[in-house]
């Protein structure tokens, strides 16, 4: 406990520096803006701002990008409640009851409960990161190449199991992402592969370029196709009475706690995240409620649960990134890119070698949540005015900023063209109910999987059973005398990590493809009429 307190003290001393406080505030404000304005998206924004982080110190860059991610969860609730336009995917279910409360003249309490629930969930999630960070890092140090490969396989399987819709489509997206990650040069020999003699593909496809196309340009095309260029009727009345009543607080408190717990768990799982957490929390509240008929008609639990869950999930998703170096979702995959840009190799060594970076980022999350609580409610009027700007006037500037961001990464006009191609591909995928997030996850994990696969095979001299047999016969350490050291219980436990992870992956994929389980899984995303 003393070690955690010392680490947190170090973190707050780093996060409280003027430059980091300013970057945290910028991230929170930009994240809120991204959440408020539909059609931009967190992934596209983080991808667009990656080049800007070149000139920033590593800690400040990551603090700002993290602020954008969890700030967007706050902003999305504002528009969901006021104008029934979810600015962020994680706030879709908030609109069901939040907008009904607004139409009943109770927009103020809905906004306040959303902000309070988000703040509570964010604080709990931050404490959870601090508590689990050190133990998980020690566990990760026991991982070798075979264990890392098996862990990444499990992460991709989780992405399939937790993805919305068809299992086969999710698997197809994972495989496509892995194939795209192999474009360029062989990581061992440097030989060209799948570049088709195109010089621009010799170094591979940039994940920022692909992400901008799939999530930025594709979303803009989809919004224009859906008719978002037209003006919408917005809430014209001034929002008053922000303070919730004692009954509101009493009714929403259990939902906030349940949403926080559920979101914290789903955020840690690879392939999970804020979207699944918010849907799951809404479903849970409706199942537990004594009056489920009130849901969809202004039940405050339908706001408190999902908003707490999506904020908790947004922050606990940093746990596998910081401790294992594994990104659990598409935004965390971009965070891996930001760390790589600054020469930081994600993984358990980061917490040991650069504790100021990790703990400074963790401490900044608490500060960021406090900033968001303070700035969100007083600025409701500003966000509503921004929403009155027609989308047909807004999207050209979004396209220009995206193009500038892509070009500035490598100063290559070809990257803009590639992003445009992936924009068309992303639009086609969305139209045919393919979820593009697993594709990006596969693309980021692909090189890491290939590297660890090859290292494990080299160590085992080509023996493919290295992923299984060490559970039965682990390799003992060679002593200076040349003798083999006696094997301990810990050696056998370490040898069982890889086969257990692969076995869990197999069980999950079997469960996912069973028709009965799949039908129940899809029902989570269908609101009962």
QUISULDA-V478011 format. One record per pair of residues at least 6 apart in sequence whose C-alpha atoms are under 7 Angstrom apart, sorted by the first residue. I is the first residue (numbers start at 0). J is the second residue. D is the distance in Angstrom with one decimal. If there is no record, write none. Layout:
i:I j:J d:D
i:I j:J d:D
This chain:
i:3 j:129 d:6.9
i:6 j:358 d:6.4
i:7 j:358 d:6.3
i:7 j:362 d:6.7
i:9 j:355 d:6.6
i:9 j:358 d:6.8
i:10 j:355 d:6.2
i:10 j:358 d:4.3
i:10 j:359 d:3.8
i:10 j:361 d:6.9
i:10 j:362 d:5.3
i:11 j:359 d:6.2
i:11 j:362 d:5.3
i:13 j:355 d:6.7
i:13 j:359 d:5.1
i:14 j:20 d:6.3
i:14 j:359 d:5.0
i:14 j:360 d:7.0
i:14 j:362 d:6.2
i:14 j:363 d:5.3
i:19 j:59 d:5.3
i:22 j:59 d:6.2
i:22 j:62 d:6.8
i:22 j:63 d:5.2
i:23 j:62 d:5.8
i:23 j:63 d:5.1
i:23 j:66 d:5.9
i:23 j:363 d:6.8
i:23 j:367 d:6.1
i:24 j:367 d:6.8
i:24 j:370 d:6.9
i:25 j:63 d:6.7
i:26 j:63 d:4.4
i:26 j:64 d:6.2
i:26 j:66 d:4.4
i:26 j:67 d:4.6
i:27 j:66 d:4.7
i:27 j:67 d:5.5
i:27 j:70 d:4.9
i:27 j:367 d:6.4
i:27 j:371 d:6.4
i:29 j:67 d:5.9
i:30 j:66 d:6.5
i:30 j:67 d:3.7
i:30 j:68 d:6.1
i:30 j:70 d:4.3
i:30 j:71 d:4.2
i:31 j:70 d:5.0
i:31 j:71 d:4.8
i:31 j:73 d:6.1
i:31 j:74 d:4.2
i:32 j:74 d:6.4
i:33 j:39 d:6.3
i:33 j:40 d:6.2
i:33 j:41 d:6.6
i:33 j:71 d:5.8
i:34 j:71 d:4.1
i:34 j:72 d:6.3
i:34 j:73 d:6.9
i:34 j:74 d:4.2
i:34 j:75 d:4.2
i:34 j:86 d:4.7
i:34 j:87 d:5.2
i:35 j:74 d:4.8
i:35 j:75 d:5.2
i:35 j:77 d:6.6
i:35 j:78 d:5.7
i:35 j:86 d:4.9
i:35 j:382 d:6.7
i:36 j:86 d:5.4
i:36 j:386 d:6.7
i:37 j:85 d:6.8
i:37 j:86 d:4.3
i:37 j:87 d:7.0
i:38 j:218 d:6.0
i:38 j:219 d:5.9
i:38 j:222 d:6.5
i:39 j:215 d:6.5
i:40 j:87 d:6.5
i:41 j:68 d:6.2
i:41 j:71 d:6.8
i:42 j:214 d:6.5
i:42 j:330 d:5.5
i:43 j:210 d:6.7
i:43 j:211 d:5.2
i:43 j:214 d:5.7
i:43 j:215 d:4.8
i:45 j:64 d:6.5
i:46 j:207 d:5.3
i:46 j:210 d:6.7
i:46 j:211 d:6.2
i:46 j:333 d:6.7
i:47 j:401 d:5.7
i:47 j:404 d:4.8
i:47 j:405 d:6.7
i:48 j:404 d:6.7
i:49 j:337 d:6.4
i:50 j:404 d:6.5
i:50 j:407 d:6.4
i:50 j:408 d:5.5
i:52 j:60 d:5.4
i:57 j:341 d:6.1
i:58 j:356 d:5.2
i:58 j:360 d:6.9
i:62 j:360 d:5.5
i:62 j:363 d:6.6
i:66 j:367 d:6.4
i:69 j:310 d:6.4
i:69 j:313 d:5.8
i:69 j:314 d:6.7
i:70 j:371 d:6.9
i:71 j:87 d:6.8
i:72 j:87 d:6.8
i:72 j:89 d:6.8
i:72 j:309 d:6.8
i:72 j:310 d:6.1
i:73 j:114 d:6.9
i:75 j:85 d:5.7
i:75 j:86 d:4.5
i:75 j:87 d:4.8
i:75 j:90 d:5.5
i:76 j:85 d:7.0
i:76 j:90 d:5.5
i:76 j:93 d:6.5
i:76 j:113 d:7.0
i:77 j:110 d:6.6
i:78 j:84 d:5.5
i:78 j:85 d:5.9
i:78 j:86 d:6.2
i:79 j:85 d:4.5
i:79 j:86 d:6.9
i:79 j:90 d:6.5
i:79 j:91 d:7.0
i:79 j:93 d:6.2
i:79 j:94 d:4.5
i:79 j:97 d:6.8
i:79 j:98 d:6.5
i:80 j:93 d:7.0
i:80 j:94 d:5.5
i:80 j:97 d:4.4
i:80 j:98 d:4.3
i:80 j:101 d:6.3
i:80 j:106 d:6.8
i:81 j:98 d:5.9
i:81 j:101 d:6.1
i:81 j:106 d:6.7
i:81 j:234 d:6.2
i:82 j:98 d:6.8
i:82 j:233 d:5.5
i:82 j:234 d:6.0
i:83 j:94 d:5.4
i:83 j:98 d:5.7
i:85 j:91 d:5.2
i:85 j:94 d:6.8
i:88 j:274 d:6.0
i:89 j:273 d:5.5
i:89 j:274 d:4.1
i:89 j:277 d:6.0
i:89 j:309 d:6.2
i:92 j:277 d:7.0
i:92 j:278 d:6.5
i:93 j:301 d:6.6
i:93 j:302 d:5.2
i:93 j:305 d:6.5
i:95 j:295 d:5.2
i:96 j:294 d:6.5
i:96 j:295 d:4.9
i:96 j:296 d:5.8
i:96 j:297 d:4.4
i:96 j:298 d:5.7
i:96 j:299 d:7.0
i:96 j:301 d:5.7
i:96 j:302 d:6.4
i:97 j:109 d:6.0
i:97 j:297 d:6.3
i:97 j:302 d:5.8
i:99 j:296 d:5.7
i:99 j:297 d:4.8
i:100 j:106 d:5.8
i:100 j:109 d:6.7
i:100 j:297 d:4.7
i:106 j:238 d:6.6
i:107 j:238 d:6.1
i:107 j:239 d:5.9
i:107 j:240 d:5.3
i:107 j:241 d:3.9
i:107 j:242 d:6.8
i:108 j:241 d:5.3
i:108 j:242 d:5.8
i:108 j:243 d:4.5
i:109 j:299 d:6.9
i:109 j:302 d:6.9
i:111 j:241 d:6.0
i:111 j:242 d:6.5
i:111 j:243 d:6.7
i:112 j:303 d:6.1
i:113 j:302 d:6.3
i:113 j:303 d:5.7
i:113 j:306 d:5.8
i:114 j:372 d:6.0
i:116 j:255 d:5.6
i:116 j:303 d:5.9
i:116 j:306 d:6.5
i:116 j:307 d:4.9
i:117 j:306 d:5.9
i:117 j:307 d:4.8
i:117 j:310 d:5.6
i:118 j:368 d:5.7
i:118 j:369 d:7.0
i:118 j:372 d:6.5
i:120 j:259 d:5.0
i:120 j:307 d:5.3
i:120 j:310 d:6.2
i:120 j:311 d:5.0
i:121 j:310 d:5.9
i:121 j:311 d:5.4
i:121 j:314 d:6.7
i:121 j:368 d:6.4
i:122 j:365 d:5.9
i:124 j:263 d:6.3
i:124 j:311 d:5.4
i:124 j:314 d:6.1
i:124 j:315 d:5.7
i:125 j:314 d:6.9
i:125 j:361 d:6.5
i:125 j:364 d:6.7
i:125 j:365 d:6.5
i:128 j:315 d:6.4
i:128 j:318 d:5.9
i:132 j:318 d:6.7
i:132 j:322 d:6.2
i:135 j:322 d:6.0
i:136 j:322 d:5.0
i:136 j:323 d:6.9
i:136 j:347 d:5.0
i:139 j:323 d:6.1
i:139 j:347 d:6.0
i:140 j:347 d:6.5
i:141 j:493 d:6.6
i:144 j:451 d:4.7
i:144 j:452 d:6.8
i:144 j:454 d:6.1
i:144 j:455 d:5.2
i:145 j:451 d:6.6
i:145 j:452 d:6.7
i:145 j:455 d:5.3
i:145 j:466 d:5.8
i:145 j:497 d:6.3
i:146 j:496 d:6.3
i:146 j:497 d:4.6
i:147 j:451 d:6.7
i:148 j:448 d:5.4
i:148 j:451 d:5.7
i:148 j:452 d:6.1
i:149 j:497 d:5.6
i:149 j:500 d:5.9
i:149 j:501 d:5.8
i:150 j:500 d:6.2
i:151 j:448 d:6.7
i:153 j:500 d:6.4
i:153 j:501 d:6.8
i:153 j:504 d:5.1
i:154 j:269 d:4.9
i:154 j:270 d:6.6
i:155 j:441 d:7.0
i:156 j:504 d:6.1
i:156 j:508 d:6.6
i:157 j:269 d:5.7
i:157 j:270 d:5.3
i:158 j:269 d:6.2
i:158 j:270 d:3.6
i:158 j:271 d:6.8
i:158 j:437 d:6.2
i:159 j:166 d:6.2
i:159 j:169 d:5.3
i:159 j:170 d:6.1
i:160 j:508 d:7.0
i:160 j:511 d:5.7
i:161 j:270 d:6.2
i:161 j:271 d:6.2
i:162 j:169 d:6.6
i:164 j:521 d:6.2
i:166 j:511 d:6.9
i:166 j:512 d:6.7
i:168 j:433 d:6.0
i:169 j:434 d:6.8
i:169 j:437 d:6.7
i:172 j:435 d:6.7
i:172 j:437 d:5.8
i:172 j:438 d:4.7
i:173 j:437 d:5.4
i:173 j:438 d:5.0
i:173 j:441 d:5.1
i:175 j:438 d:6.3
i:176 j:438 d:4.3
i:176 j:439 d:5.9
i:176 j:441 d:4.5
i:176 j:442 d:4.2
i:177 j:441 d:5.0
i:177 j:442 d:5.1
i:177 j:445 d:5.0
i:179 j:442 d:6.2
i:180 j:442 d:4.7
i:180 j:443 d:7.0
i:180 j:445 d:5.5
i:180 j:446 d:6.3
i:182 j:192 d:6.0
i:182 j:193 d:5.1
i:182 j:194 d:5.9
i:182 j:203 d:5.0
i:182 j:204 d:6.6
i:183 j:191 d:5.8
i:183 j:192 d:5.6
i:183 j:193 d:6.4
i:183 j:194 d:5.5
i:183 j:200 d:5.7
i:183 j:201 d:4.6
i:183 j:202 d:4.9
i:183 j:203 d:3.9
i:184 j:190 d:5.3
i:184 j:191 d:4.5
i:184 j:192 d:5.7
i:184 j:201 d:6.3
i:184 j:202 d:6.3
i:184 j:203 d:6.9
i:185 j:191 d:6.3
i:185 j:192 d:6.6
i:191 j:201 d:6.7
i:194 j:200 d:5.3
i:194 j:201 d:5.9
i:208 j:405 d:6.1
i:208 j:414 d:6.4
i:208 j:418 d:5.3
i:209 j:418 d:5.8
i:209 j:421 d:6.2
i:210 j:439 d:6.9
i:211 j:418 d:6.3
i:212 j:418 d:4.3
i:212 j:419 d:5.8
i:212 j:421 d:4.7
i:212 j:422 d:4.0
i:212 j:425 d:7.0
i:213 j:421 d:5.5
i:213 j:422 d:5.0
i:213 j:425 d:4.5
i:213 j:435 d:6.9
i:216 j:419 d:6.9
i:216 j:422 d:4.8
i:217 j:422 d:4.4
i:217 j:423 d:6.2
i:217 j:425 d:5.1
i:217 j:426 d:4.6
i:219 j:394 d:6.9
i:220 j:426 d:6.8
i:221 j:426 d:6.4
i:227 j:390 d:6.1
i:228 j:389 d:6.4
i:228 j:390 d:4.8
i:228 j:391 d:4.5
i:229 j:389 d:6.7
i:230 j:389 d:5.6
i:250 j:300 d:6.9
i:251 j:299 d:6.3
i:251 j:300 d:5.2
i:251 j:303 d:5.8
i:254 j:284 d:6.8
i:254 j:300 d:5.8
i:254 j:303 d:5.9
i:254 j:304 d:4.7
i:255 j:303 d:5.4
i:255 j:304 d:5.1
i:255 j:307 d:5.6
i:257 j:304 d:6.9
i:258 j:280 d:5.5
i:258 j:304 d:4.6
i:258 j:305 d:6.2
i:258 j:307 d:5.2
i:258 j:308 d:4.3
i:259 j:307 d:5.3
i:259 j:308 d:5.0
i:259 j:311 d:5.6
i:261 j:276 d:6.8
i:261 j:280 d:6.8
i:261 j:308 d:6.3
i:262 j:276 d:5.1
i:262 j:308 d:4.0
i:262 j:309 d:6.1
i:262 j:311 d:5.0
i:262 j:312 d:4.5
i:263 j:311 d:5.0
i:263 j:312 d:5.0
i:263 j:315 d:5.6
i:265 j:271 d:5.4
i:265 j:272 d:6.2
i:265 j:276 d:6.1
i:265 j:312 d:6.2
i:266 j:272 d:4.8
i:266 j:273 d:6.9
i:266 j:312 d:3.8
i:266 j:313 d:6.3
i:266 j:315 d:5.1
i:266 j:316 d:4.6
i:267 j:315 d:5.5
i:267 j:316 d:4.9
i:267 j:318 d:6.3
i:267 j:319 d:6.4
i:268 j:327 d:6.5
i:269 j:327 d:3.8
i:269 j:328 d:6.6
i:270 j:327 d:5.3
i:270 j:328 d:5.5
i:271 j:327 d:6.7
i:271 j:328 d:6.7
i:272 j:312 d:5.4
i:272 j:313 d:6.2
i:272 j:316 d:6.8
i:272 j:328 d:6.6
i:273 j:308 d:7.0
i:273 j:309 d:4.1
i:273 j:310 d:6.8
i:273 j:312 d:5.1
i:273 j:313 d:5.5
i:274 j:309 d:6.6
i:276 j:308 d:5.5
i:276 j:309 d:5.6
i:276 j:312 d:6.6
i:277 j:305 d:4.1
i:277 j:306 d:6.7
i:277 j:308 d:5.4
i:277 j:309 d:5.2
i:278 j:305 d:6.8
i:278 j:524 d:6.8
i:279 j:523 d:6.9
i:280 j:304 d:5.6
i:280 j:305 d:5.2
i:280 j:308 d:6.4
i:281 j:301 d:5.9
i:281 j:304 d:6.2
i:281 j:305 d:5.6
i:282 j:523 d:6.8
i:284 j:300 d:6.8
i:284 j:304 d:6.9
i:285 j:291 d:5.3
i:285 j:294 d:6.8
i:294 j:301 d:6.5
i:316 j:327 d:6.3
i:319 j:325 d:5.5
i:319 j:326 d:6.6
i:319 j:327 d:6.8
i:320 j:326 d:5.1
i:320 j:331 d:7.0
i:321 j:345 d:6.7
i:321 j:346 d:6.3
i:322 j:346 d:5.7
i:322 j:347 d:4.9
i:323 j:346 d:4.6
i:323 j:347 d:5.5
i:324 j:345 d:4.3
i:324 j:346 d:3.8
i:324 j:347 d:6.9
i:326 j:332 d:5.0
i:328 j:440 d:6.4
i:329 j:436 d:5.7
i:329 j:439 d:6.1
i:329 j:440 d:5.7
i:332 j:440 d:6.5
i:332 j:443 d:6.2
i:335 j:345 d:6.7
i:338 j:344 d:6.8
i:338 j:345 d:7.0
i:350 j:357 d:6.0
i:402 j:415 d:6.0
i:405 j:414 d:6.5
i:405 j:415 d:6.0
i:406 j:412 d:5.9
i:406 j:414 d:6.4
i:406 j:415 d:6.2
i:425 j:435 d:6.9
i:456 j:462 d:6.3
i:456 j:463 d:6.6
i:459 j:465 d:6.2
i:466 j:497 d:5.8
i:466 j:498 d:6.1
i:467 j:497 d:6.8
i:467 j:498 d:5.0
i:469 j:494 d:4.7
i:469 j:495 d:6.7
i:470 j:491 d:5.9
i:470 j:494 d:4.4
i:470 j:495 d:4.3
i:473 j:490 d:6.4
i:473 j:491 d:6.0
i:473 j:494 d:5.6
i:475 j:483 d:5.9
i:475 j:484 d:5.7
i:475 j:485 d:6.7
i:475 j:486 d:5.8
i:476 j:483 d:5.8
i:476 j:484 d:5.4
i:477 j:483 d:4.6
i:477 j:484 d:5.9
i:478 j:484 d:6.2
i:510 j:516 d:6.5
i:511 j:517 d:5.9
